[in-house]
Amino acid sequence: MPAIRRMGIVAAIVVLVSLAFTPAAQAATTITRAELSGTSVRIEGSGATPNARLVVNGGVLTGTADSGGRFRIESSNFSKPADCKVTVTDGTTSATSTLSGCSVSQPSPNPPPPPPSSAPVLTALSVSPTDVVGPNPATGTVTISAAAPAGGFVVDLQSDNTTAATVPPSVTVPAGATRATFPITTNQVTNAQSAVIIGTVGGVFSTEKHGIITVWDEFHFTHGSISILPGGNGSGRVTSQPAGIDCQITNGNGSGACNAFFTTGTVVRLTAQAAPNSRFQGFRGTPGCGDPSRITVARGTNITCQPGFTLR
């Protein structure tokens, strides 16, 4: 009996979520390879938000996931972390791994004394909203641990992707306050892009805090898509409600409207009907569409479902 038949009439369908341009929340990020050789580092993994900008150890390195959420980040000028660990985040999920070829640094015998408890330090940098249609503005907020002294507390700012978003050089927390806001200017883009907004004090990396903003084009901010991937050697038809998908599959080849865009949040029902010479064996296990009768369209995301038609 074919493997697809053993799946039953309706197979478990896993959502194949491919962020068309950057990331939307998906499966947990996983690091499959993390190697250090001298100052050369190589980090590989999967499960990140498709096309999302990735941040390693808070901004030491950055990279971009491909359309399937896979990534490979390399550098020939990498300073090893003291604990030999690297953390990769896409702004939604993160993963941590220990670098092979790396030895843990011994702590300094005479570590510098901590700052006085009354001296403020930068504790957070946030962005609101985190998703925006360019060139609409956003707002950043820095927070410090104690009231700013006379003259204020200066936080230096930068964006790692000025094509998507820019920030002023610095923001000052007023004397007596513990937070301050700053404007984030976004640009009109043709595809979704993320920018890491970084705050430091006195240019010292160890003080860094960051937030991530994703800038969208208007269409993909308000729409997502569903695609039908033909499977099996038979024939049949897959349609959607609301209308949009009308995919004719003949001997395993698809034609017609096998891909359609819907407004973000729309709940779409897929219906499969076999041709007279074929049987419908169910939807095959592609990562996604857990219930093909109820698929919620996600922002800027393509969801792929694969029906299986076999000849009688």
Contacts in CASP RR format, 6 or more apart in sequence:
PFRMAT RR
TARGET T0000
AUTHOR 0000-0000-0000
METHOD contacts of the structure
MODEL  1
MPAIRRMGIVAAIVVLVSLAFTPAAQAATTITRAELSGTSVRIEGSGATP
NARLVVNGGVLTGTADSGGRFRIESSNFSKPADCKVTVTDGTTSATSTLS
GCSVSQPSPNPPPPPPSSAPVLTALSVSPTDVVGPNPATGTVTISAAAPA
GGFVVDLQSDNTTAATVPPSVTVPAGATRATFPITTNQVTNAQSAVIIGT
VGGVFSTEKHGIITVWDEFHFTHGSISILPGGNGSGRVTSQPAGIDCQIT
NGNGSGACNAFFTTGTVVRLTAQAAPNSRFQGFRGTPGCGDPSRITVARG
TNITCQPGFTLR
2 281 0 8 1.000
2 310 0 8 1.000
4 11 0 8 1.000
4 232 0 8 1.000
4 281 0 8 1.000
4 282 0 8 1.000
4 284 0 8 1.000
4 308 0 8 1.000
4 310 0 8 1.000
5 281 0 8 1.000
5 310 0 8 1.000
7 281 0 8 1.000
7 282 0 8 1.000
7 284 0 8 1.000
7 285 0 8 1.000
8 281 0 8 1.000
8 282 0 8 1.000
9 280 0 8 1.000
9 281 0 8 1.000
9 282 0 8 1.000
10 282 0 8 1.000
10 283 0 8 1.000
10 292 0 8 1.000
11 281 0 8 1.000
11 282 0 8 1.000
11 283 0 8 1.000
11 284 0 8 1.000
11 285 0 8 1.000
12 285 0 8 1.000
12 290 0 8 1.000
13 283 0 8 1.000
13 284 0 8 1.000
13 285 0 8 1.000
13 286 0 8 1.000
13 288 0 8 1.000
13 289 0 8 1.000
13 290 0 8 1.000
13 291 0 8 1.000
13 292 0 8 1.000
13 305 0 8 1.000
14 285 0 8 1.000
14 286 0 8 1.000
14 287 0 8 1.000
14 288 0 8 1.000
14 289 0 8 1.000
14 290 0 8 1.000
15 286 0 8 1.000
15 287 0 8 1.000
15 288 0 8 1.000
15 289 0 8 1.000
15 290 0 8 1.000
15 303 0 8 1.000
16 286 0 8 1.000
16 287 0 8 1.000
16 288 0 8 1.000
16 289 0 8 1.000
16 303 0 8 1.000
16 304 0 8 1.000
17 24 0 8 1.000
17 26 0 8 1.000
17 27 0 8 1.000
17 50 0 8 1.000
17 287 0 8 1.000
17 288 0 8 1.000
17 298 0 8 1.000
17 301 0 8 1.000
17 302 0 8 1.000
17 303 0 8 1.000
18 50 0 8 1.000
18 67 0 8 1.000
18 68 0 8 1.000
18 69 0 8 1.000
18 301 0 8 1.000
18 302 0 8 1.000
18 304 0 8 1.000
19 26 0 8 1.000
19 49 0 8 1.000
19 50 0 8 1.000
19 51 0 8 1.000
19 52 0 8 1.000
19 67 0 8 1.000
19 69 0 8 1.000
19 192 0 8 1.000
19 300 0 8 1.000
19 301 0 8 1.000
20 50 0 8 1.000
20 51 0 8 1.000
20 67 0 8 1.000
20 191 0 8 1.000
20 192 0 8 1.000
20 220 0 8 1.000
20 224 0 8 1.000
20 225 0 8 1.000
20 300 0 8 1.000
20 301 0 8 1.000
20 302 0 8 1.000
21 51 0 8 1.000
21 191 0 8 1.000
21 192 0 8 1.000
21 193 0 8 1.000
21 216 0 8 1.000
21 217 0 8 1.000
21 220 0 8 1.000
21 300 0 8 1.000
22 49 0 8 1.000
22 50 0 8 1.000
22 51 0 8 1.000
22 52 0 8 1.000
22 53 0 8 1.000
22 191 0 8 1.000
22 192 0 8 1.000
22 193 0 8 1.000
22 194 0 8 1.000
22 214 0 8 1.000
23 48 0 8 1.000
23 49 0 8 1.000
23 50 0 8 1.000
23 51 0 8 1.000
23 52 0 8 1.000
23 53 0 8 1.000
23 65 0 8 1.000
23 90 0 8 1.000
23 91 0 8 1.000
23 92 0 8 1.000
23 192 0 8 1.000
23 194 0 8 1.000
23 214 0 8 1.000
24 49 0 8 1.000
24 50 0 8 1.000
24 92 0 8 1.000
24 298 0 8 1.000
24 299 0 8 1.000
24 300 0 8 1.000
24 301 0 8 1.000
25 49 0 8 1.000
25 92 0 8 1.000
25 93 0 8 1.000
26 47 0 8 1.000
26 48 0 8 1.000
26 49 0 8 1.000
26 50 0 8 1.000
26 69 0 8 1.000
26 92 0 8 1.000
26 93 0 8 1.000
27 47 0 8 1.000
27 93 0 8 1.000
27 287 0 8 1.000
28 47 0 8 1.000
28 93 0 8 1.000
28 95 0 8 1.000
29 45 0 8 1.000
29 46 0 8 1.000
29 47 0 8 1.000
29 48 0 8 1.000
29 88 0 8 1.000
29 89 0 8 1.000
29 90 0 8 1.000
29 93 0 8 1.000
29 94 0 8 1.000
29 95 0 8 1.000
30 45 0 8 1.000
30 46 0 8 1.000
30 47 0 8 1.000
30 95 0 8 1.000
31 43 0 8 1.000
31 44 0 8 1.000
31 45 0 8 1.000
31 86 0 8 1.000
31 88 0 8 1.000
31 95 0 8 1.000
31 96 0 8 1.000
31 97 0 8 1.000
32 44 0 8 1.000
32 45 0 8 1.000
32 46 0 8 1.000
33 42 0 8 1.000
33 43 0 8 1.000
33 44 0 8 1.000
33 45 0 8 1.000
34 41 0 8 1.000
34 42 0 8 1.000
34 43 0 8 1.000
34 44 0 8 1.000
34 86 0 8 1.000
34 97 0 8 1.000
34 98 0 8 1.000
34 99 0 8 1.000
34 100 0 8 1.000
35 41 0 8 1.000
35 42 0 8 1.000
35 43 0 8 1.000
35 99 0 8 1.000
35 100 0 8 1.000
35 101 0 8 1.000
36 78 0 8 1.000
36 80 0 8 1.000
36 84 0 8 1.000
36 99 0 8 1.000
36 100 0 8 1.000
36 101 0 8 1.000
36 102 0 8 1.000
37 101 0 8 1.000
38 80 0 8 1.000
39 76 0 8 1.000
39 77 0 8 1.000
39 78 0 8 1.000
39 79 0 8 1.000
40 74 0 8 1.000
40 75 0 8 1.000
40 76 0 8 1.000
40 78 0 8 1.000
41 61 0 8 1.000
41 73 0 8 1.000
41 74 0 8 1.000
41 75 0 8 1.000
41 78 0 8 1.000
41 86 0 8 1.000
41 99 0 8 1.000
42 72 0 8 1.000
42 73 0 8 1.000
42 74 0 8 1.000
43 56 0 8 1.000
43 61 0 8 1.000
43 71 0 8 1.000
43 72 0 8 1.000
43 73 0 8 1.000
43 74 0 8 1.000
43 86 0 8 1.000
43 88 0 8 1.000
43 97 0 8 1.000
44 70 0 8 1.000
44 71 0 8 1.000
44 72 0 8 1.000
44 73 0 8 1.000
45 70 0 8 1.000
45 71 0 8 1.000
45 72 0 8 1.000
45 88 0 8 1.000
45 95 0 8 1.000
46 68 0 8 1.000
46 69 0 8 1.000
46 70 0 8 1.000
46 71 0 8 1.000
47 65 0 8 1.000
47 68 0 8 1.000
47 69 0 8 1.000
47 70 0 8 1.000
47 93 0 8 1.000
48 54 0 8 1.000
48 65 0 8 1.000
48 69 0 8 1.000
48 70 0 8 1.000
48 71 0 8 1.000
48 88 0 8 1.000
48 90 0 8 1.000
48 93 0 8 1.000
49 65 0 8 1.000
49 69 0 8 1.000
49 90 0 8 1.000
49 91 0 8 1.000
49 92 0 8 1.000
49 93 0 8 1.000
50 65 0 8 1.000
50 66 0 8 1.000
50 67 0 8 1.000
50 68 0 8 1.000
50 69 0 8 1.000
50 301 0 8 1.000
51 64 0 8 1.000
51 65 0 8 1.000
51 66 0 8 1.000
51 67 0 8 1.000
51 69 0 8 1.000
51 192 0 8 1.000
52 64 0 8 1.000
52 65 0 8 1.000
52 69 0 8 1.000
52 90 0 8 1.000
52 91 0 8 1.000
52 92 0 8 1.000
52 194 0 8 1.000
52 214 0 8 1.000
53 62 0 8 1.000
53 63 0 8 1.000
53 64 0 8 1.000
53 90 0 8 1.000
53 160 0 8 1.000
53 161 0 8 1.000
53 193 0 8 1.000
53 194 0 8 1.000
53 195 0 8 1.000
53 196 0 8 1.000
53 212 0 8 1.000
54 62 0 8 1.000
54 63 0 8 1.000
54 64 0 8 1.000
54 65 0 8 1.000
54 71 0 8 1.000
54 73 0 8 1.000
54 88 0 8 1.000
54 89 0 8 1.000
54 90 0 8 1.000
55 61 0 8 1.000
55 62 0 8 1.000
55 63 0 8 1.000
55 88 0 8 1.000
55 89 0 8 1.000
55 90 0 8 1.000
55 91 0 8 1.000
55 196 0 8 1.000
55 210 0 8 1.000
55 212 0 8 1.000
56 62 0 8 1.000
56 63 0 8 1.000
56 73 0 8 1.000
56 86 0 8 1.000
56 87 0 8 1.000
56 88 0 8 1.000
57 81 0 8 1.000
57 86 0 8 1.000
57 87 0 8 1.000
58 87 0 8 1.000
58 89 0 8 1.000
58 196 0 8 1.000
58 208 0 8 1.000
58 210 0 8 1.000
59 160 0 8 1.000
59 196 0 8 1.000
59 198 0 8 1.000
59 208 0 8 1.000
59 210 0 8 1.000
60 78 0 8 1.000
60 79 0 8 1.000
61 73 0 8 1.000
61 75 0 8 1.000
61 78 0 8 1.000
62 73 0 8 1.000
62 160 0 8 1.000
62 196 0 8 1.000
63 71 0 8 1.000
63 73 0 8 1.000
64 71 0 8 1.000
65 71 0 8 1.000
65 90 0 8 1.000
71 88 0 8 1.000
73 88 0 8 1.000
80 99 0 8 1.000
80 102 0 8 1.000
80 105 0 8 1.000
81 99 0 8 1.000
82 104 0 8 1.000
82 105 0 8 1.000
83 104 0 8 1.000
83 105 0 8 1.000
84 98 0 8 1.000
84 99 0 8 1.000
84 102 0 8 1.000
84 103 0 8 1.000
84 104 0 8 1.000
85 96 0 8 1.000
85 97 0 8 1.000
85 98 0 8 1.000
85 99 0 8 1.000
86 96 0 8 1.000
86 97 0 8 1.000
86 99 0 8 1.000
87 94 0 8 1.000
87 95 0 8 1.000
87 96 0 8 1.000
88 94 0 8 1.000
88 95 0 8 1.000
88 96 0 8 1.000
89 95 0 8 1.000
91 194 0 8 1.000
91 212 0 8 1.000
115 121 0 8 1.000
117 146 0 8 1.000
118 146 0 8 1.000
119 146 0 8 1.000
120 144 0 8 1.000
120 145 0 8 1.000
120 146 0 8 1.000
120 147 0 8 1.000
120 148 0 8 1.000
120 149 0 8 1.000
120 153 0 8 1.000
120 173 0 8 1.000
120 178 0 8 1.000
121 144 0 8 1.000
121 145 0 8 1.000
121 201 0 8 1.000
121 207 0 8 1.000
122 142 0 8 1.000
122 143 0 8 1.000
122 144 0 8 1.000
122 145 0 8 1.000
122 155 0 8 1.000
122 199 0 8 1.000
122 200 0 8 1.000
122 201 0 8 1.000
122 207 0 8 1.000
122 208 0 8 1.000
122 209 0 8 1.000
123 143 0 8 1.000
123 144 0 8 1.000
123 145 0 8 1.000
123 209 0 8 1.000
124 141 0 8 1.000
124 142 0 8 1.000
124 143 0 8 1.000
124 209 0 8 1.000
125 140 0 8 1.000
125 141 0 8 1.000
125 142 0 8 1.000
125 143 0 8 1.000
125 155 0 8 1.000
125 197 0 8 1.000
125 198 0 8 1.000
125 199 0 8 1.000
125 209 0 8 1.000
125 210 0 8 1.000
125 211 0 8 1.000
126 140 0 8 1.000
126 141 0 8 1.000
126 143 0 8 1.000
126 211 0 8 1.000
127 138 0 8 1.000
127 139 0 8 1.000
127 140 0 8 1.000
127 141 0 8 1.000
127 184 0 8 1.000
127 197 0 8 1.000
127 211 0 8 1.000
127 212 0 8 1.000
127 213 0 8 1.000
128 138 0 8 1.000
128 139 0 8 1.000
128 140 0 8 1.000
128 141 0 8 1.000
129 138 0 8 1.000
129 213 0 8 1.000
130 211 0 8 1.000
130 212 0 8 1.000
130 213 0 8 1.000
130 214 0 8 1.000
131 213 0 8 1.000
131 214 0 8 1.000
131 216 0 8 1.000
131 221 0 8 1.000
131 299 0 8 1.000
132 138 0 8 1.000
132 186 0 8 1.000
132 213 0 8 1.000
132 214 0 8 1.000
132 215 0 8 1.000
132 216 0 8 1.000
133 215 0 8 1.000
133 216 0 8 1.000
133 217 0 8 1.000
133 218 0 8 1.000
133 221 0 8 1.000
134 186 0 8 1.000
134 187 0 8 1.000
134 188 0 8 1.000
134 189 0 8 1.000
134 215 0 8 1.000
134 216 0 8 1.000
134 217 0 8 1.000
134 218 0 8 1.000
135 185 0 8 1.000
135 186 0 8 1.000
135 187 0 8 1.000
135 188 0 8 1.000
136 186 0 8 1.000
137 183 0 8 1.000
137 184 0 8 1.000
137 185 0 8 1.000
137 186 0 8 1.000
138 165 0 8 1.000
138 183 0 8 1.000
138 184 0 8 1.000
138 186 0 8 1.000
138 213 0 8 1.000
139 181 0 8 1.000
139 182 0 8 1.000
139 183 0 8 1.000
139 184 0 8 1.000
140 167 0 8 1.000
140 181 0 8 1.000
140 182 0 8 1.000
140 183 0 8 1.000
140 184 0 8 1.000
140 197 0 8 1.000
141 179 0 8 1.000
141 180 0 8 1.000
141 181 0 8 1.000
141 182 0 8 1.000
142 155 0 8 1.000
142 171 0 8 1.000
142 173 0 8 1.000
142 179 0 8 1.000
142 180 0 8 1.000
142 181 0 8 1.000
142 182 0 8 1.000
142 199 0 8 1.000
142 209 0 8 1.000
143 178 0 8 1.000
143 179 0 8 1.000
144 153 0 8 1.000
144 155 0 8 1.000
144 173 0 8 1.000
144 178 0 8 1.000
144 179 0 8 1.000
145 178 0 8 1.000
146 178 0 8 1.000
147 175 0 8 1.000
147 176 0 8 1.000
147 177 0 8 1.000
147 178 0 8 1.000
148 173 0 8 1.000
148 174 0 8 1.000
148 175 0 8 1.000
148 176 0 8 1.000
148 177 0 8 1.000
148 178 0 8 1.000
149 175 0 8 1.000
149 176 0 8 1.000
150 175 0 8 1.000
151 172 0 8 1.000
151 175 0 8 1.000
152 172 0 8 1.000
152 173 0 8 1.000
152 174 0 8 1.000
152 175 0 8 1.000
152 176 0 8 1.000
153 172 0 8 1.000
153 173 0 8 1.000
153 201 0 8 1.000
154 170 0 8 1.000
154 171 0 8 1.000
154 172 0 8 1.000
154 173 0 8 1.000
154 201 0 8 1.000
154 202 0 8 1.000
155 170 0 8 1.000
155 171 0 8 1.000
155 172 0 8 1.000
155 173 0 8 1.000
155 180 0 8 1.000
155 199 0 8 1.000
155 200 0 8 1.000
155 201 0 8 1.000
156 169 0 8 1.000
156 170 0 8 1.000
156 199 0 8 1.000
156 200 0 8 1.000
156 201 0 8 1.000
156 202 0 8 1.000
156 203 0 8 1.000
157 167 0 8 1.000
157 168 0 8 1.000
157 169 0 8 1.000
157 170 0 8 1.000
157 171 0 8 1.000
157 182 0 8 1.000
157 197 0 8 1.000
157 198 0 8 1.000
157 199 0 8 1.000
158 167 0 8 1.000
158 169 0 8 1.000
158 197 0 8 1.000
158 198 0 8 1.000
158 199 0 8 1.000
159 165 0 8 1.000
159 166 0 8 1.000
159 167 0 8 1.000
159 195 0 8 1.000
159 196 0 8 1.000
159 197 0 8 1.000
159 198 0 8 1.000
160 195 0 8 1.000
160 196 0 8 1.000
160 198 0 8 1.000
161 193 0 8 1.000
161 194 0 8 1.000
161 195 0 8 1.000
161 196 0 8 1.000
162 195 0 8 1.000
163 187 0 8 1.000
163 189 0 8 1.000
163 193 0 8 1.000
164 186 0 8 1.000
164 187 0 8 1.000
164 189 0 8 1.000
164 193 0 8 1.000
164 194 0 8 1.000
164 195 0 8 1.000
164 213 0 8 1.000
164 214 0 8 1.000
164 215 0 8 1.000
165 184 0 8 1.000
165 185 0 8 1.000
165 186 0 8 1.000
165 187 0 8 1.000
165 195 0 8 1.000
165 197 0 8 1.000
165 213 0 8 1.000
165 215 0 8 1.000
166 184 0 8 1.000
166 185 0 8 1.000
166 187 0 8 1.000
167 182 0 8 1.000
167 183 0 8 1.000
167 184 0 8 1.000
167 185 0 8 1.000
167 197 0 8 1.000
168 182 0 8 1.000
168 183 0 8 1.000
171 180 0 8 1.000
171 181 0 8 1.000
171 182 0 8 1.000
172 180 0 8 1.000
173 179 0 8 1.000
173 180 0 8 1.000
174 180 0 8 1.000
184 197 0 8 1.000
184 213 0 8 1.000
186 213 0 8 1.000
186 215 0 8 1.000
187 215 0 8 1.000
188 217 0 8 1.000
189 215 0 8 1.000
189 216 0 8 1.000
189 217 0 8 1.000
190 217 0 8 1.000
191 217 0 8 1.000
191 220 0 8 1.000
192 214 0 8 1.000
192 215 0 8 1.000
192 216 0 8 1.000
192 217 0 8 1.000
192 220 0 8 1.000
192 221 0 8 1.000
192 300 0 8 1.000
193 214 0 8 1.000
193 215 0 8 1.000
194 212 0 8 1.000
194 213 0 8 1.000
194 214 0 8 1.000
194 215 0 8 1.000
195 212 0 8 1.000
195 213 0 8 1.000
195 214 0 8 1.000
195 215 0 8 1.000
196 210 0 8 1.000
196 211 0 8 1.000
196 212 0 8 1.000
197 210 0 8 1.000
197 211 0 8 1.000
197 212 0 8 1.000
197 213 0 8 1.000
198 208 0 8 1.000
198 209 0 8 1.000
198 210 0 8 1.000
198 211 0 8 1.000
199 207 0 8 1.000
199 208 0 8 1.000
199 209 0 8 1.000
199 210 0 8 1.000
200 207 0 8 1.000
200 208 0 8 1.000
201 207 0 8 1.000
216 299 0 8 1.000
216 300 0 8 1.000
220 299 0 8 1.000
220 300 0 8 1.000
221 264 0 8 1.000
221 299 0 8 1.000
221 300 0 8 1.000
222 263 0 8 1.000
222 264 0 8 1.000
222 299 0 8 1.000
223 261 0 8 1.000
223 262 0 8 1.000
223 263 0 8 1.000
223 264 0 8 1.000
223 297 0 8 1.000
223 299 0 8 1.000
223 300 0 8 1.000
224 261 0 8 1.000
224 262 0 8 1.000
224 263 0 8 1.000
224 264 0 8 1.000
224 297 0 8 1.000
224 298 0 8 1.000
224 299 0 8 1.000
224 300 0 8 1.000
224 301 0 8 1.000
224 302 0 8 1.000
224 303 0 8 1.000
225 259 0 8 1.000
225 260 0 8 1.000
225 261 0 8 1.000
225 262 0 8 1.000
225 297 0 8 1.000
225 300 0 8 1.000
225 301 0 8 1.000
225 302 0 8 1.000
225 303 0 8 1.000
226 240 0 8 1.000
226 245 0 8 1.000
226 259 0 8 1.000
226 260 0 8 1.000
226 262 0 8 1.000
226 268 0 8 1.000
226 270 0 8 1.000
226 295 0 8 1.000
226 297 0 8 1.000
226 302 0 8 1.000
226 303 0 8 1.000
226 304 0 8 1.000
226 305 0 8 1.000
227 258 0 8 1.000
227 259 0 8 1.000
227 302 0 8 1.000
227 303 0 8 1.000
227 304 0 8 1.000
227 305 0 8 1.000
228 238 0 8 1.000
228 245 0 8 1.000
228 247 0 8 1.000
228 249 0 8 1.000
228 254 0 8 1.000
228 258 0 8 1.000
228 259 0 8 1.000
228 270 0 8 1.000
228 304 0 8 1.000
228 305 0 8 1.000
228 306 0 8 1.000
228 307 0 8 1.000
229 286 0 8 1.000
229 304 0 8 1.000
229 305 0 8 1.000
229 306 0 8 1.000
230 247 0 8 1.000
230 249 0 8 1.000
230 252 0 8 1.000
230 253 0 8 1.000
230 254 0 8 1.000
230 258 0 8 1.000
230 306 0 8 1.000
230 307 0 8 1.000
230 308 0 8 1.000
230 309 0 8 1.000
231 249 0 8 1.000
231 252 0 8 1.000
231 284 0 8 1.000
231 306 0 8 1.000
231 307 0 8 1.000
231 308 0 8 1.000
231 309 0 8 1.000
232 252 0 8 1.000
232 281 0 8 1.000
232 308 0 8 1.000
232 309 0 8 1.000
232 310 0 8 1.000
233 251 0 8 1.000
233 252 0 8 1.000
233 309 0 8 1.000
233 310 0 8 1.000
233 311 0 8 1.000
234 249 0 8 1.000
234 250 0 8 1.000
234 251 0 8 1.000
234 252 0 8 1.000
234 274 0 8 1.000
234 275 0 8 1.000
234 277 0 8 1.000
234 278 0 8 1.000
234 308 0 8 1.000
234 309 0 8 1.000
234 310 0 8 1.000
234 311 0 8 1.000
235 249 0 8 1.000
235 250 0 8 1.000
235 251 0 8 1.000
235 252 0 8 1.000
235 274 0 8 1.000
235 275 0 8 1.000
235 277 0 8 1.000
235 278 0 8 1.000
235 309 0 8 1.000
236 248 0 8 1.000
236 249 0 8 1.000
236 250 0 8 1.000
236 272 0 8 1.000
236 273 0 8 1.000
236 274 0 8 1.000
236 275 0 8 1.000
236 278 0 8 1.000
236 280 0 8 1.000
236 307 0 8 1.000
236 309 0 8 1.000
237 246 0 8 1.000
237 247 0 8 1.000
237 248 0 8 1.000
237 249 0 8 1.000
237 272 0 8 1.000
237 273 0 8 1.000
237 275 0 8 1.000
238 245 0 8 1.000
238 246 0 8 1.000
238 247 0 8 1.000
238 249 0 8 1.000
238 258 0 8 1.000
238 270 0 8 1.000
238 271 0 8 1.000
238 272 0 8 1.000
238 273 0 8 1.000
238 307 0 8 1.000
239 245 0 8 1.000
239 246 0 8 1.000
239 247 0 8 1.000
239 270 0 8 1.000
239 271 0 8 1.000
239 273 0 8 1.000
240 246 0 8 1.000
240 260 0 8 1.000
240 268 0 8 1.000
240 269 0 8 1.000
240 270 0 8 1.000
240 271 0 8 1.000
241 268 0 8 1.000
241 269 0 8 1.000
241 271 0 8 1.000
242 262 0 8 1.000
242 266 0 8 1.000
242 268 0 8 1.000
244 257 0 8 1.000
244 260 0 8 1.000
244 262 0 8 1.000
245 257 0 8 1.000
245 258 0 8 1.000
245 259 0 8 1.000
245 260 0 8 1.000
245 268 0 8 1.000
245 270 0 8 1.000
246 256 0 8 1.000
246 257 0 8 1.000
247 254 0 8 1.000
247 255 0 8 1.000
247 256 0 8 1.000
247 257 0 8 1.000
247 258 0 8 1.000
248 254 0 8 1.000
248 255 0 8 1.000
248 256 0 8 1.000
249 255 0 8 1.000
249 307 0 8 1.000
249 309 0 8 1.000
250 275 0 8 1.000
252 309 0 8 1.000
259 302 0 8 1.000
262 268 0 8 1.000
262 297 0 8 1.000
263 297 0 8 1.000
264 297 0 8 1.000
264 298 0 8 1.000
264 299 0 8 1.000
264 300 0 8 1.000
265 296 0 8 1.000
265 297 0 8 1.000
265 298 0 8 1.000
266 296 0 8 1.000
266 297 0 8 1.000
267 294 0 8 1.000
267 295 0 8 1.000
267 296 0 8 1.000
267 297 0 8 1.000
268 294 0 8 1.000
268 295 0 8 1.000
268 296 0 8 1.000
268 297 0 8 1.000
269 292 0 8 1.000
269 293 0 8 1.000
269 294 0 8 1.000
269 295 0 8 1.000
270 283 0 8 1.000
270 289 0 8 1.000
270 292 0 8 1.000
270 293 0 8 1.000
270 295 0 8 1.000
270 305 0 8 1.000
270 307 0 8 1.000
272 280 0 8 1.000
272 282 0 8 1.000
272 283 0 8 1.000
272 292 0 8 1.000
272 307 0 8 1.000
272 308 0 8 1.000
272 309 0 8 1.000
273 280 0 8 1.000
274 280 0 8 1.000
274 309 0 8 1.000
275 309 0 8 1.000
277 311 0 8 1.000
277 312 0 8 1.000
278 309 0 8 1.000
278 310 0 8 1.000
278 311 0 8 1.000
278 312 0 8 1.000
279 309 0 8 1.000
279 310 0 8 1.000
279 311 0 8 1.000
279 312 0 8 1.000
280 307 0 8 1.000
280 308 0 8 1.000
280 309 0 8 1.000
281 308 0 8 1.000
281 309 0 8 1.000
281 310 0 8 1.000
282 307 0 8 1.000
282 308 0 8 1.000
283 289 0 8 1.000
283 292 0 8 1.000
283 305 0 8 1.000
283 306 0 8 1.000
283 307 0 8 1.000
283 308 0 8 1.000
284 306 0 8 1.000
284 307 0 8 1.000
284 308 0 8 1.000
285 306 0 8 1.000
286 304 0 8 1.000
286 305 0 8 1.000
286 306 0 8 1.000
288 303 0 8 1.000
288 304 0 8 1.000
288 305 0 8 1.000
289 295 0 8 1.000
289 303 0 8 1.000
289 304 0 8 1.000
289 305 0 8 1.000
292 305 0 8 1.000
295 303 0 8 1.000
295 305 0 8 1.000
297 303 0 8 1.000
END
